[in-house]
Amino acid sequence: MRRGIAGPASTGLTGYRRRKRGVSMAAEVDEATRREYESMDRWLDEHPHFTMDYFTRKATREMVNAWLFSQALSQTTMTTREPVPSAPSSGAQTPVRRVSSSDLESRGLFGSYRPILTTVDGTPSFIDPQTITRTGTTATTTTTSSASTPRRGGVSTSQLRQELRALDEREMMLQLVRDISNDLDVNLLCHKILQNVSILTNADRCSLFLVKGSKETGERYLVCKLFDVNIHSTLEEAESQAADQESRFPWGMGIVGYTAASGQIVNLPNAYEDTRFNSGIDLQTGYKTLSILSMPLRDKDGEVIGVAQVVNKCGGYGKKTEAFNEHDEKIFESYMAFCGVRLHNASLYEQSQLEVRRNQVLLELSRLILAEQSSLSVIINKVLMHTQSLLQCQRCQVLLLDDTSKGMFSQVFECAASDFEDDNASQEEFLNRESSTTNKPPRFPINIKITSHVALTGETLNIPDAYKDERFDPSVEDGSENKTRCILCMPIRNSTRNIIGVMQLVNKVDDTIFSKHDENLFEAFAIFCGMGIHNTQMYEKVVKAMAKQRVALECLSYHAVASEEEADRLRKQPIASSDWFHLLRWDFDDIGLEDEETLKAAIRMFMDMDYLRKFSINYKSLCRWMLSVRKNYRNVTYHNWRHAFNVAQMMFTMLKTGSMEDLLDDIEGLALLLACLCHDLDHRGTNNSFQMKSNHPLAQLYGTSTMERHHFDQCIMILTSEGTELLSSMSKDDYAKCLDVMEHAILSTDLALYFKWRGGFFSIVDKNEADWSNKDNRKLLRSMMMTACDVAAITKPWPVQQRVAQLVASEFFEQGDLEKEQLNIQPMDMMNREKKDKLPEMQVDFIDAICMPVYKYLAKALPTLSPLLKGCEDNRQHWQSLADGRQERDDAKAAGNDVPEADGIDGEDTGKVASGEKEESLEEDPATVGDSPSRIILETGEEERNGSGGCCPERPTCAS
């Protein structure tokens, strides 16, 4: 492990060699000899050919080495190294996994740099680690780290050290100072210093310890920089020896700690007699320590920045014979005065180089962020990829906060060290990866206690041992192979310093803990991540604003708020009773009503519910609002005003006939009635999927429940327009509650949300836990009521159900045609006109999957709604009969037999029925139709009124 030390040089320099190096000989020879030497010198100078010939024939190897050494030292301070310019780098072509945090770690004296967020300049690229060498210059001028590497003319460092011993003390000190004057690499400089110290003090071993930590906080300690250096050891050997020692030496404890804390020289003739000496190091290394001389190393301000220690004074030929004396202390201290300043300067230079490299890394990251602003997932994945590459962690996560729920996360982006290699293909695949959401759980467990703590407090957490931290929840890792050791978690802030997310690193690849250096870099990446998220969100807002503008212009060009004249005309019309309109019947059919009459019927619902009085609704405003709502329905096949009116009628029937008004309060009832009339405003005859596939501006404006959110926005637009402000008399709290119920009700008509929410409703009904005073239960109930009303045509008498089914199928087939023509895709069966003969089977599936469950559980929870379930069951039997009949015809056709005549709807005339028209081919079953108003009107040819209704509030004397 340890190598012996050679003895001092065996011979001195001749007078002639000393003269050539400018050394005075006055003290060494007498006057006569001096004159003789001078005469000889002049003769040799006058006869250079003889001198050269003599030197060639007579010079020994020792003389040649001494001459080469003197020439090398004399030229050290005069030599200037011209850096070779490196080729400019391009940030765009730089591979990602080029620089790691270990390349940016401090190797200087202090180990803590200024904050890395300095002014960034230079070209936008990484600096190739190979362009900065140990001397701080380019590769062409690199000084080798090995002390035994030949410097000039094949002369080794070991031989040069021997020659130094032949010099007098003052000249040797001068040469040793010159020896370190040009070195800029801290490690190499420290190694040279220790080798020179071994020559000055004739020590067997030398070590260097550097001060770390903060003086202000009092957390100071020492680390071993180089250990057991002698004039033969290489830098690599010394660094390896240092790595085997303890990671920290306490401040003020032990010989090294005492020297650093007191700033005093410690000279121990016998180390084992001092209680501060740690004999365990000798036991570990097998080396016997006799004497120790420990010297503080100071910077230009006199602050202790390290401790140099020499061990075992050597006598002749490497024998350890004596202790270090006062002369050794003095020469050691003198040399350390130069070395401390030199080390400080070298450390500053190295720090400047690291700052340049860090700035290049951050500049590259900023370039990537600013170059990509259109996709949030891409920008965050870029930050994750660079963070993982630079900080070399096993897992990295970005968790974005939910705007509506403090402390909860809406999106999770994550990467692991194994996600991508150096090939561009895997990097591209990773960048395009979508985030994890609530519907897709993250791959790695999330410790909510830690991430939520950072999100709520803004505190940075650096946890060296996760399982010892009380905020860490180990249960989330049960069964996981990715065990958490250390965590570094930091908040992400936007430009206004608000916390918008959390960035988390888990486990260093090299199994170490996250250092202060990692925190500094991570802080920069978190800030850049915040910048990227902020810029991307601003970009998305601009895109949404533009999409919203286009949608608004489109709506305004198609729709118009009803005029005041139209409202006055409707206001003056008499309003018949609910009985006259048959509004309270489960089998209501609107086919006998003109559009004007549907408006009056809708107004009658508000009058019967007494909402005009309870909420001080202006009657003229109600008329104008009703006209405006009808105007904002497009003339599509099914999702038009008639459909909205029928949905509202069913809600009115549930409230009155089904006694739901006793269960819900007035605000809920009003909101549900308004929501039913507005739930399909501005419907285009195409569903949410089509908006996404066609990249419609609505899809850009609304992420999920696209059409339903548009319907609600249209509803708010009409409610807040001048002359149609129905809710203007409400208090602030009642108004907010009404809008909240309306929004939830309209969104409930999205079948995707119906499937999401119905499980909770079914569960409380099955468990007999239907406490309708609970606001969450009432919310589920209202959503199920909206779905039941939206698909209520499935509960109507068979002729009504047939007609509505054809209308729905016709609109679906129209969307399928658009998908074929405009999007060039094959539509699904229910929208494929070529599959129209499968309508009965599709209707049965629709009833079983959507309709039957909601009516079954509504009837179970509220028996007053049982007629809906009965109507649904009857229609299912009809559809199943048609489906069986179609199957029989297909089987007969396949067997070559006569095909029986189709009974009822067979799909051949699907798409021919318009709203309000009677399809002659439909066969009505009197047993199922009963005395519906449409049946009476069609058969008698006249409008039979079953009584008179009340008039409008402003015309109390008008006849019905």
Secondary structure as GFF3:
##gff-version 3
##sequence-region A 1 960
A	DSSP	alpha_helix	15	20	.	.	.	ID=ss1
A	DSSP	alpha_helix	31	46	.	.	.	ID=ss2
A	DSSP	alpha_helix	48	58	.	.	.	ID=ss3
A	DSSP	alpha_helix	61	74	.	.	.	ID=ss4
A	DSSP	three_ten_helix	91	93	.	.	.	ID=ss5
A	DSSP	alpha_helix	101	104	.	.	.	ID=ss6
A	DSSP	three_ten_helix	129	131	.	.	.	ID=ss7
A	DSSP	three_ten_helix	139	141	.	.	.	ID=ss8
A	DSSP	alpha_helix	157	165	.	.	.	ID=ss9
A	DSSP	alpha_helix	169	179	.	.	.	ID=ss10
A	DSSP	alpha_helix	186	201	.	.	.	ID=ss11
A	DSSP	beta_strand	203	214	.	.	.	ID=ss12
A	DSSP	beta_strand	219	229	.	.	.	ID=ss13
A	DSSP	alpha_helix	235	243	.	.	.	ID=ss14
A	DSSP	beta_strand	249	250	.	.	.	ID=ss15
A	DSSP	alpha_helix	254	262	.	.	.	ID=ss16
A	DSSP	beta_strand	266	268	.	.	.	ID=ss17
A	DSSP	three_ten_helix	271	273	.	.	.	ID=ss18
A	DSSP	alpha_helix	280	285	.	.	.	ID=ss19
A	DSSP	beta_strand	292	298	.	.	.	ID=ss20
A	DSSP	beta_strand	304	314	.	.	.	ID=ss21
A	DSSP	three_ten_helix	316	318	.	.	.	ID=ss22
A	DSSP	beta_strand	320	322	.	.	.	ID=ss23
A	DSSP	alpha_helix	326	371	.	.	.	ID=ss24
A	DSSP	alpha_helix	376	391	.	.	.	ID=ss25
A	DSSP	beta_strand	393	402	.	.	.	ID=ss26
A	DSSP	beta_strand	405	416	.	.	.	ID=ss27
A	DSSP	alpha_helix	424	431	.	.	.	ID=ss28
A	DSSP	alpha_helix	448	457	.	.	.	ID=ss29
A	DSSP	beta_strand	461	463	.	.	.	ID=ss30
A	DSSP	three_ten_helix	466	468	.	.	.	ID=ss31
A	DSSP	three_ten_helix	474	477	.	.	.	ID=ss32
A	DSSP	beta_strand	487	493	.	.	.	ID=ss33
A	DSSP	beta_strand	499	508	.	.	.	ID=ss34
A	DSSP	alpha_helix	516	558	.	.	.	ID=ss35
A	DSSP	alpha_helix	564	571	.	.	.	ID=ss36
A	DSSP	alpha_helix	578	581	.	.	.	ID=ss37
A	DSSP	alpha_helix	595	608	.	.	.	ID=ss38
A	DSSP	alpha_helix	611	614	.	.	.	ID=ss39
A	DSSP	alpha_helix	619	631	.	.	.	ID=ss40
A	DSSP	alpha_helix	641	656	.	.	.	ID=ss41
A	DSSP	three_ten_helix	660	662	.	.	.	ID=ss42
A	DSSP	alpha_helix	666	678	.	.	.	ID=ss43
A	DSSP	alpha_helix	688	693	.	.	.	ID=ss44
A	DSSP	alpha_helix	697	701	.	.	.	ID=ss45
A	DSSP	alpha_helix	706	719	.	.	.	ID=ss46
A	DSSP	alpha_helix	732	747	.	.	.	ID=ss47
A	DSSP	alpha_helix	751	766	.	.	.	ID=ss48
A	DSSP	alpha_helix	775	790	.	.	.	ID=ss49
A	DSSP	three_ten_helix	792	795	.	.	.	ID=ss50
A	DSSP	alpha_helix	798	821	.	.	.	ID=ss51
A	DSSP	three_ten_helix	829	831	.	.	.	ID=ss52
A	DSSP	three_ten_helix	833	838	.	.	.	ID=ss53
A	DSSP	alpha_helix	839	846	.	.	.	ID=ss54
A	DSSP	pi_helix	847	851	.	.	.	ID=ss55
A	DSSP	alpha_helix	852	861	.	.	.	ID=ss56
A	DSSP	three_ten_helix	863	865	.	.	.	ID=ss57
A	DSSP	alpha_helix	866	895	.	.	.	ID=ss58
A	DSSP	alpha_helix	926	929	.	.	.	ID=ss59
A	DSSP	alpha_helix	933	940	.	.	.	ID=ss60
###
